[in-house]
Amino acid sequence: MQWSLRSSEWLDGYLQGWPHPMALDMGDNIACPGSIRHHRQLQAAFLARFPRLLCDPPDSQTSVRGWPSPRSWTRLAHCAALAEAAEASDAACALITTALVGEAAAAEFLAYLNGPDLPDRSLVVCR
């Protein structure tokens, strides 16, 4: 992920100590195993169709933050389920996806998820 950093803010934190981050209180909205399984199924269907994106490490010439690997896809299933439980925006979900599997794989996966071939997501119930 990219964000701007002001050196003065970093120096203040470095010298005076960093504030404690606020805890994310999702109450009862924690990701359930059924939601994680659902995201894994979506990813598996996508990766069966586009197997080259299961593991596509960047070449040494490219500066990449996230890239598709079995580990990043696994992490994405968990993060997507948590984002869903927290009712995160589509923009936040896209940012999470891009951070984990990289821009190119994320663009293809998100386009796939928004395609006409998927079942209505409102019918998916967490069990």
Backbone as JSON Lines, residues from 0, in Angstrom:
{"i":0,"aa":"M","n":[0.85,-1.17,0.0],"ca":[0.0,0.0,0.0],"c":[0.89,1.23,0.0]}
{"i":1,"aa":"Q","n":[0.39,2.27,-0.58],"ca":[1.15,3.51,-0.62],"c":[0.43,4.58,0.18]}
{"i":2,"aa":"W","n":[1.17,5.39,0.87],"ca":[0.62,6.53,1.57],"c":[1.74,7.55,1.71]}
{"i":3,"aa":"S","n":[1.33,8.78,1.96],"ca":[2.34,9.82,2.1],"c":[2.82,9.86,3.54]}
{"i":4,"aa":"L","n":[4.06,10.22,3.72],"ca":[4.66,10.29,5.04],"c":[5.4,11.61,5.16]}
{"i":5,"aa":"R","n":[5.02,12.36,6.15],"ca":[5.75,13.61,6.41],"c":[6.88,13.29,7.38]}
{"i":6,"aa":"S","n":[8.08,13.7,7.05],"ca":[9.23,13.39,7.89],"c":[9.06,13.96,9.29]}
{"i":7,"aa":"S","n":[8.43,15.11,9.42],"ca":[8.24,15.71,10.74],"c":[7.38,14.82,11.64]}
{"i":8,"aa":"E","n":[6.35,14.18,11.07],"ca":[5.5,13.28,11.86],"c":[6.3,12.05,12.31]}
{"i":9,"aa":"W","n":[7.07,11.51,11.39],"ca":[7.86,10.34,11.74],"c":[8.88,10.68,12.81]}
{"i":10,"aa":"L","n":[9.56,11.8,12.66],"ca":[10.57,12.21,13.65],"c":[9.95,12.41,15.02]}
{"i":11,"aa":"D","n":[8.76,13.02,15.08],"ca":[8.07,13.2,16.37],"c":[7.81,11.84,17.02]}
{"i":12,"aa":"G","n":[7.27,10.91,16.26],"ca":[7.0,9.58,16.8],"c":[8.26,8.84,17.18]}
{"i":13,"aa":"Y","n":[9.28,9.0,16.37],"ca":[10.55,8.33,16.62],"c":[11.18,8.81,17.92]}
{"i":14,"aa":"L","n":[11.12,10.11,18.15],"ca":[11.76,10.69,19.34],"c":[10.88,10.65,20.58]}
{"i":15,"aa":"Q","n":[9.56,10.82,20.42],"ca":[8.67,10.93,21.57],"c":[7.86,9.67,21.84]}
{"i":16,"aa":"G","n":[7.91,8.73,20.95],"ca":[7.14,7.5,21.1],"c":[5.91,7.54,20.22]}
{"i":17,"aa":"W","n":[5.49,6.37,19.78],"ca":[4.36,6.25,18.88],"c":[3.08,6.1,19.69]}
{"i":18,"aa":"P","n":[1.99,6.67,19.21],"ca":[0.72,6.45,19.92],"c":[0.28,4.99,19.73]}
{"i":19,"aa":"H","n":[-0.45,4.5,20.7],"ca":[-0.97,3.13,20.59],"c":[-2.12,3.14,19.6]}
{"i":20,"aa":"P","n":[-2.12,2.2,18.68],"ca":[-3.22,2.17,17.7],"c":[-4.53,1.81,18.39]}
{"i":21,"aa":"M","n":[-5.61,2.34,17.85],"ca":[-6.92,2.0,18.38],"c":[-7.22,0.55,18.01]}
{"i":22,"aa":"A","n":[-7.79,-0.14,18.96],"ca":[-8.18,-1.52,18.69],"c":[-9.39,-1.51,17.78]}
{"i":23,"aa":"L","n":[-9.43,-2.44,16.87],"ca":[-10.56,-2.58,15.96],"c":[-11.62,-3.4,16.68]}
{"i":24,"aa":"D","n":[-12.71,-2.76,17.04],"ca":[-13.79,-3.44,17.74],"c":[-14.87,-3.79,16.74]}
{"i":25,"aa":"M","n":[-14.93,-5.06,16.39],"ca":[-15.94,-5.51,15.45],"c":[-17.1,-6.19,16.16]}
{"i":26,"aa":"G","n":[-17.07,-6.17,17.5],"ca":[-18.16,-6.78,18.25],"c":[-18.35,-8.23,17.86]}
{"i":27,"aa":"D","n":[-19.56,-8.58,17.51],"ca":[-19.87,-9.95,17.12],"c":[-19.6,-10.22,15.65]}
{"i":28,"aa":"N","n":[-19.11,-9.24,14.93],"ca":[-18.91,-9.37,13.48],"c":[-17.56,-9.95,13.12]}
{"i":29,"aa":"I","n":[-17.15,-11.0,13.8],"ca":[-15.87,-11.62,13.43],"c":[-16.11,-12.56,12.26]}
{"i":30,"aa":"A","n":[-15.07,-12.78,11.5],"ca":[-15.2,-13.63,10.32],"c":[-15.47,-15.07,10.74]}
{"i":31,"aa":"C","n":[-16.48,-15.64,10.19],"ca":[-16.81,-17.03,10.52],"c":[-16.14,-17.96,9.51]}
{"i":32,"aa":"P","n":[-15.93,-19.21,9.91],"ca":[-15.29,-20.17,8.99],"c":[-16.04,-20.31,7.66]}
{"i":33,"aa":"G","n":[-17.36,-20.18,7.68],"ca":[-18.13,-20.28,6.43],"c":[-17.8,-19.17,5.46]}
{"i":34,"aa":"S","n":[-17.55,-17.98,5.99],"ca":[-17.19,-16.86,5.13],"c":[-15.8,-17.05,4.54]}
{"i":35,"aa":"I","n":[-14.87,-17.51,5.35],"ca":[-13.52,-17.79,4.84],"c":[-13.6,-18.86,3.75]}
{"i":36,"aa":"R","n":[-14.37,-19.91,4.01],"ca":[-14.54,-20.99,3.02],"c":[-15.14,-20.44,1.73]}
{"i":37,"aa":"H","n":[-16.12,-19.55,1.84],"ca":[-16.74,-18.94,0.66],"c":[-15.7,-18.16,-0.16]}
{"i":38,"aa":"H","n":[-14.87,-17.37,0.51],"ca":[-13.84,-16.61,-0.21],"c":[-12.8,-17.53,-0.84]}
{"i":39,"aa":"R","n":[-12.5,-18.63,-0.17],"ca":[-11.58,-19.61,-0.75],"c":[-12.19,-20.23,-2.01]}
{"i":40,"aa":"Q","n":[-13.48,-20.51,-1.96],"ca":[-14.15,-21.09,-3.13],"c":[-14.14,-20.12,-4.3]}
{"i":41,"aa":"L","n":[-14.38,-18.84,-4.05],"ca":[-14.33,-17.84,-5.11],"c":[-12.93,-17.77,-5.71]}
{"i":42,"aa":"Q","n":[-11.92,-17.78,-4.84],"ca":[-10.55,-17.71,-5.31],"c":[-10.17,-18.97,-6.08]}
{"i":43,"aa":"A","n":[-10.59,-20.12,-5.59],"ca":[-10.26,-21.38,-6.27],"c":[-10.88,-21.42,-7.66]}
{"i":44,"aa":"A","n":[-12.12,-20.96,-7.79],"ca":[-12.76,-20.94,-9.1],"c":[-11.99,-19.99,-10.04]}
{"i":45,"aa":"F","n":[-11.6,-18.85,-9.52],"ca":[-10.82,-17.89,-10.31],"c":[-9.48,-18.48,-10.72]}
{"i":46,"aa":"L","n":[-8.77,-19.09,-9.76],"ca":[-7.44,-19.63,-10.04],"c":[-7.5,-20.86,-10.94]}
{"i":47,"aa":"A","n":[-8.6,-21.6,-10.9],"ca":[-8.75,-22.72,-11.83],"c":[-8.86,-22.2,-13.26]}
{"i":48,"aa":"R","n":[-9.46,-21.03,-13.39],"ca":[-9.62,-20.41,-14.71],"c":[-8.35,-19.68,-15.16]}
{"i":49,"aa":"F","n":[-7.61,-19.14,-14.19],"ca":[-6.38,-18.39,-14.48],"c":[-5.22,-18.94,-13.64]}
{"i":50,"aa":"P","n":[-4.78,-20.17,-13.9],"ca":[-3.77,-20.81,-13.05],"c":[-2.43,-20.08,-12.99]}
{"i":51,"aa":"R","n":[-2.14,-19.28,-14.0],"ca":[-0.86,-18.55,-13.99],"c":[-0.78,-17.56,-12.84]}
{"i":52,"aa":"L","n":[-1.95,-17.2,-12.25],"ca":[-1.97,-16.23,-11.16],"c":[-1.89,-16.86,-9.78]}
{"i":53,"aa":"L","n":[-1.75,-18.18,-9.71],"ca":[-1.57,-18.82,-8.41],"c":[-0.25,-18.38,-7.79]}
{"i":54,"aa":"C","n":[0.79,-18.42,-8.6],"ca":[2.11,-18.02,-8.11],"c":[2.83,-17.33,-9.26]}
{"i":55,"aa":"D","n":[2.95,-16.02,-9.14],"ca":[3.56,-15.23,-10.2],"c":[4.54,-14.24,-9.57]}
{"i":56,"aa":"P","n":[5.71,-14.75,-9.13],"ca":[6.66,-13.85,-8.47],"c":[7.19,-12.79,-9.42]}
{"i":57,"aa":"P","n":[7.44,-11.61,-8.89],"ca":[7.98,-10.55,-9.75],"c":[9.42,-10.86,-10.13]}
{"i":58,"aa":"D","n":[9.83,-10.34,-11.28],"ca":[11.24,-10.51,-11.63],"c":[12.07,-9.55,-10.78]}
{"i":59,"aa":"S","n":[13.33,-9.79,-10.74],"ca":[14.2,-9.0,-9.87],"c":[14.31,-7.54,-10.32]}
{"i":60,"aa":"Q","n":[13.88,-7.24,-11.53],"ca":[13.96,-5.88,-12.06],"c":[12.76,-5.02,-11.62]}
{"i":61,"aa":"T","n":[11.71,-5.67,-11.13],"ca":[10.47,-4.97,-10.84],"c":[10.35,-4.68,-9.35]}
{"i":62,"aa":"S","n":[9.93,-3.48,-9.04],"ca":[9.66,-3.11,-7.65],"c":[8.18,-3.33,-7.38]}
{"i":63,"aa":"V","n":[7.87,-4.39,-6.65],"ca":[6.49,-4.77,-6.4],"c":[6.3,-4.96,-4.91]}
{"i":64,"aa":"R","n":[5.16,-4.51,-4.41],"ca":[4.87,-4.71,-3.0],"c":[4.18,-6.05,-2.77]}
{"i":65,"aa":"G","n":[3.06,-6.26,-3.4],"ca":[2.34,-7.52,-3.26],"c":[2.38,-8.28,-4.56]}
{"i":66,"aa":"W","n":[2.34,-9.6,-4.48],"ca":[2.31,-10.42,-5.7],"c":[1.59,-11.72,-5.36]}
{"i":67,"aa":"P","n":[1.0,-12.34,-6.39],"ca":[0.21,-13.54,-6.14],"c":[1.09,-14.74,-5.8]}
{"i":68,"aa":"S","n":[0.76,-15.37,-4.69],"ca":[1.41,-16.6,-4.24],"c":[0.38,-17.38,-3.44]}
{"i":69,"aa":"P","n":[0.6,-18.67,-3.24],"ca":[-0.35,-19.42,-2.41],"c":[-0.55,-18.78,-1.03]}
{"i":70,"aa":"R","n":[0.52,-18.25,-0.47],"ca":[0.41,-17.61,0.85],"c":[-0.44,-16.34,0.79]}
{"i":71,"aa":"S","n":[-0.24,-15.51,-0.24],"ca":[-1.01,-14.26,-0.31],"c":[-2.49,-14.53,-0.61]}
{"i":72,"aa":"W","n":[-2.79,-15.57,-1.41],"ca":[-4.19,-15.91,-1.66],"c":[-4.86,-16.41,-0.37]}
{"i":73,"aa":"T","n":[-4.13,-17.21,0.4],"ca":[-4.66,-17.71,1.67],"c":[-4.94,-16.55,2.62]}
{"i":74,"aa":"R","n":[-4.0,-15.63,2.69],"ca":[-4.17,-14.46,3.56],"c":[-5.36,-13.62,3.09]}
{"i":75,"aa":"L","n":[-5.53,-13.51,1.78],"ca":[-6.63,-12.73,1.23],"c":[-7.98,-13.32,1.63]}
{"i":76,"aa":"A","n":[-8.11,-14.64,1.66],"ca":[-9.39,-15.24,2.06],"c":[-9.76,-14.82,3.47]}
{"i":77,"aa":"H","n":[-8.79,-14.81,4.37],"ca":[-9.05,-14.4,5.75],"c":[-9.35,-12.9,5.84]}
{"i":78,"aa":"C","n":[-8.56,-12.09,5.16],"ca":[-8.77,-10.65,5.21],"c":[-10.08,-10.26,4.55]}
{"i":79,"aa":"A","n":[-10.45,-10.91,3.46],"ca":[-11.72,-10.61,2.79],"c":[-12.89,-10.97,3.68]}
{"i":80,"aa":"A","n":[-12.79,-12.08,4.41],"ca":[-13.86,-12.46,5.33],"c":[-13.98,-11.45,6.47]}
{"i":81,"aa":"L","n":[-12.86,-10.98,6.99],"ca":[-12.89,-9.96,8.03],"c":[-13.46,-8.65,7.5]}
{"i":82,"aa":"A","n":[-13.07,-8.27,6.3],"ca":[-13.59,-7.04,5.69],"c":[-15.09,-7.14,5.49]}
{"i":83,"aa":"E","n":[-15.54,-8.31,5.07],"ca":[-16.97,-8.53,4.88],"c":[-17.71,-8.41,6.22]}
{"i":84,"aa":"A","n":[-17.15,-9.01,7.27],"ca":[-17.77,-8.94,8.59],"c":[-17.81,-7.5,9.11]}
{"i":85,"aa":"A","n":[-16.8,-6.72,8.77],"ca":[-16.74,-5.32,9.21],"c":[-17.53,-4.4,8.3]}
{"i":86,"aa":"E","n":[-18.15,-4.97,7.25],"ca":[-18.91,-4.2,6.27],"c":[-18.05,-3.11,5.64]}
{"i":87,"aa":"A","n":[-16.82,-3.51,5.29],"ca":[-15.89,-2.58,4.64],"c":[-16.41,-2.2,3.26]}
{"i":88,"aa":"S","n":[-16.02,-1.03,2.8],"ca":[-16.44,-0.55,1.49],"c":[-15.76,-1.36,0.39]}
{"i":89,"aa":"D","n":[-16.33,-1.26,-0.81],"ca":[-15.72,-1.92,-1.97],"c":[-14.3,-1.39,-2.2]}
{"i":90,"aa":"A","n":[-14.11,-0.08,-1.97],"ca":[-12.78,0.52,-2.17],"c":[-11.78,-0.07,-1.18]}
{"i":91,"aa":"A","n":[-12.19,-0.27,0.06],"ca":[-11.3,-0.86,1.06],"c":[-10.97,-2.3,0.7]}
{"i":92,"aa":"C","n":[-11.96,-3.05,0.23],"ca":[-11.73,-4.43,-0.18],"c":[-10.78,-4.51,-1.36]}
{"i":93,"aa":"A","n":[-10.92,-3.58,-2.3],"ca":[-10.02,-3.54,-3.45],"c":[-8.6,-3.22,-3.01]}
{"i":94,"aa":"L","n":[-8.46,-2.32,-2.05],"ca":[-7.14,-1.96,-1.54],"c":[-6.48,-3.15,-0.85]}
{"i":95,"aa":"I","n":[-7.25,-3.89,-0.06],"ca":[-6.73,-5.08,0.62],"c":[-6.28,-6.11,-0.42]}
{"i":96,"aa":"T","n":[-7.12,-6.34,-1.42],"ca":[-6.8,-7.32,-2.46],"c":[-5.52,-6.93,-3.19]}
{"i":97,"aa":"T","n":[-5.41,-5.67,-3.56],"ca":[-4.23,-5.19,-4.28],"c":[-2.98,-5.3,-3.41]}
{"i":98,"aa":"A","n":[-3.1,-4.96,-2.13],"ca":[-1.95,-5.04,-1.24],"c":[-1.43,-6.47,-1.11]}
{"i":99,"aa":"L","n":[-2.34,-7.43,-1.15],"ca":[-1.92,-8.82,-0.94],"c":[-1.46,-9.53,-2.2]}
{"i":100,"aa":"V","n":[-2.17,-9.38,-3.3],"ca":[-1.82,-10.15,-4.51],"c":[-1.26,-9.29,-5.63]}
{"i":101,"aa":"G","n":[-1.11,-8.01,-5.4],"ca":[-0.53,-7.13,-6.41],"c":[-1.58,-6.54,-7.35]}
{"i":102,"aa":"E","n":[-1.19,-5.5,-8.04],"ca":[-2.12,-4.75,-8.88],"c":[-2.7,-5.57,-10.03]}
{"i":103,"aa":"A","n":[-1.85,-6.28,-10.76],"ca":[-2.33,-7.0,-11.94],"c":[-3.29,-8.13,-11.57]}
{"i":104,"aa":"A","n":[-2.9,-8.97,-10.61],"ca":[-3.76,-10.08,-10.19],"c":[-5.04,-9.55,-9.54]}
{"i":105,"aa":"A","n":[-4.93,-8.49,-8.76],"ca":[-6.1,-7.9,-8.11],"c":[-7.09,-7.38,-9.14]}
{"i":106,"aa":"A","n":[-6.58,-6.71,-10.17],"ca":[-7.47,-6.17,-11.2],"c":[-8.24,-7.3,-11.88]}
{"i":107,"aa":"E","n":[-7.55,-8.39,-12.2],"ca":[-8.23,-9.52,-12.85],"c":[-9.22,-10.2,-11.91]}
{"i":108,"aa":"F","n":[-8.82,-10.38,-10.66],"ca":[-9.69,-11.04,-9.69],"c":[-10.93,-10.2,-9.4]}
{"i":109,"aa":"L","n":[-10.76,-8.91,-9.22],"ca":[-11.91,-8.04,-8.93],"c":[-12.85,-7.96,-10.13]}
{"i":110,"aa":"A","n":[-12.3,-7.95,-11.34],"ca":[-13.15,-7.98,-12.54],"c":[-13.92,-9.29,-12.6]}
{"i":111,"aa":"Y","n":[-13.26,-10.38,-12.26],"ca":[-13.91,-11.69,-12.23],"c":[-15.06,-11.69,-11.22]}
{"i":112,"aa":"L","n":[-14.81,-11.14,-10.03],"ca":[-15.85,-11.11,-8.99],"c":[-17.05,-10.27,-9.4]}
{"i":113,"aa":"N","n":[-16.82,-9.27,-10.22],"ca":[-17.92,-8.41,-10.66],"c":[-18.55,-8.87,-11.96]}
{"i":114,"aa":"G","n":[-18.08,-10.01,-12.47],"ca":[-18.6,-10.53,-13.73],"c":[-19.98,-11.14,-13.58]}
{"i":115,"aa":"P","n":[-20.62,-11.39,-14.69],"ca":[-22.0,-11.89,-14.68],"c":[-22.12,-13.37,-14.35]}
{"i":116,"aa":"D","n":[-21.01,-14.11,-14.29],"ca":[-21.08,-15.56,-14.11],"c":[-21.19,-16.01,-12.66]}
{"i":117,"aa":"L","n":[-21.01,-15.09,-11.71],"ca":[-21.05,-15.49,-10.31],"c":[-22.46,-15.47,-9.76]}
{"i":118,"aa":"P","n":[-22.74,-16.35,-8.78],"ca":[-24.07,-16.33,-8.15],"c":[-24.27,-15.06,-7.35]}
{"i":119,"aa":"D","n":[-25.51,-14.73,-7.08],"ca":[-25.84,-13.55,-6.28],"c":[-25.22,-13.66,-4.9]}
{"i":120,"aa":"R","n":[-24.36,-12.72,-4.54],"ca":[-23.68,-12.76,-3.25],"c":[-24.64,-12.62,-2.09]}
{"i":121,"aa":"S","n":[-25.79,-12.0,-2.29],"ca":[-26.72,-11.83,-1.19],"c":[-27.28,-13.18,-0.71]}
{"i":122,"aa":"L","n":[-27.12,-14.21,-1.53],"ca":[-27.62,-15.54,-1.16],"c":[-26.63,-16.29,-0.29]}
{"i":123,"aa":"V","n":[-25.41,-15.79,-0.15],"ca":[-24.38,-16.46,0.64],"c":[-24.62,-16.15,2.1]}
{"i":124,"aa":"V","n":[-24.75,-17.19,2.88],"ca":[-25.0,-17.03,4.31],"c":[-23.84,-17.63,5.08]}
{"i":125,"aa":"C","n":[-23.35,-16.9,6.06],"ca":[-22.27,-17.4,6.89],"c":[-22.82,-18.48,7.81]}
{"i":126,"aa":"R","n":[-22.19,-19.64,7.79],"ca":[-22.66,-20.77,8.64],"c":[-21.56,-21.15,9.6]}
